[in-house]
Amino acid sequence: MKRKFMAILLCCFLALQITPIYADNHGNNGAAEETNNQNRRNWLTAGGGCVGGAILGSFLPIIGNAIGCVAGGVAGYFVPNLMTGDNDPGQPAGAALLQKTNA
Amino acid sequence: MKQIARFAEYCVTGGLFWLCMISFYTLSVIPAGEDNFFVSGLTLWNNWIIVFAATLTNMGSGLEKVLFAAGLLAIFFTGLILDMISPRFFNSLEAYIFKKKFLEPNQSWLDPLMLENDVFIQQSYKQYLESNWFECCVKHKKNYARVKAFIQSYLFTYASGSHLEAVTDKIQIWRTSRSLAMSMLVLAALLSLTYAIVVNTETLSTATLGTTVIGIPILLLVISVSVNVSMFQRLWMLIAALTYTTICKEQPDILKVSRIEGRSRQELLETAKKIKAEQQKKAAS
């Protein structure tokens, strides 16, 4: 059990270390690069939605996890794109949340 | 004394939850592209404290006490809520671990005990033991609760006081750890869902976005599950040892059956039935 746990923890730490490799390439602002970047973002937010949905879905084990994962993934993929038009892209992260909280 | 311990337990879990929430809120309001994340966070906290202290000074002295009491109540209430909802999230995992790590390895001496009390427990025990992992996690959670409650009540009926104190202490620690794990789980869900859906992440680099929405929540999930599982295993290891020694002391006849080696479960159960019938005959004569 302890070995398994250590292995999982190590994988998580490695994943955290690897992510900067896929960081944005700010030096090249070509259209293809921009689309690529946007795609990557979409998949990342979809992954985030999937993880969050699966955690919330634990309320109803296995079936709830699956439903939460799919629903969160779909929402994570499509909702940020819908919201992009409403918000000023230059504003800091969290400002949208702050605006919503204040409202 | 126990009420104070419970109050402290709820305060600890509620306090950690609100600390997690404040950290999460801080993380979401720090502007993207900030070089020193840690210093920006501390500066932000410092500003909040200054504003809060100034507001309190302007409003008068009585308000401080009211706010302190309200804060304490909120923390206590949060701890209570976490304690109440955490079984819902961790029950299926615990049901599986309980079967794999406690019932199956100790089946040889648990079977005769369950048979001895067949009127109450035998059907639930049999169904639960014969279920596969899916049934165990989803379908037979009531049977799990019933078997668990039976073993605990057996221990509370027959075990001596000093042993019970160790068990109640372990149970309390396990419940606290489960609530702490729950608060980490809530933070993980909030972090991933808010950053994936609600917050505008246009200015965040993909590396930061990936770490925030996937890396940190998965890490929190792993930590919370492992904390809960390890505490649960420790608790039931102690309960298994205590139940066995209590049976040895109080009802040693039950263990006669488990000492017959090289026989199938069905044969053991039949032998247990025979021994029970003989005992009943003796008692009648």
Interface residues (C-beta under 8 A of the other chain):
Chain A: M1 F5 I8 L9 C12 F13 A15 L16 T19 P20 Y22 A23 D24 N37 R40 R41 L44 T45 A46 G47 G48 G49 V51 G52 G53 I55 L56 S58 F59 P61 I62 I63 G72 A75 G76 V79 P80 M83 T84 N87 P89 G90 Q91 P92 A93 G94 A95 A96 L97 L98 K100
Chain B: L27 S28 V29 I30 P31 A32 R88 F89 N91 S92 F134 C137 V138 L185 A188 A189 L190 L191 S192 L193 T194 Y195 A196 I197 V198 V199 N200 T201 E202 T203 L204 S205 T206 A207 L209 G210 T211 T212 V213 I214 G215 I216 P217 I218 L219 L221 V222 I223 S226 V229 S230 Q233
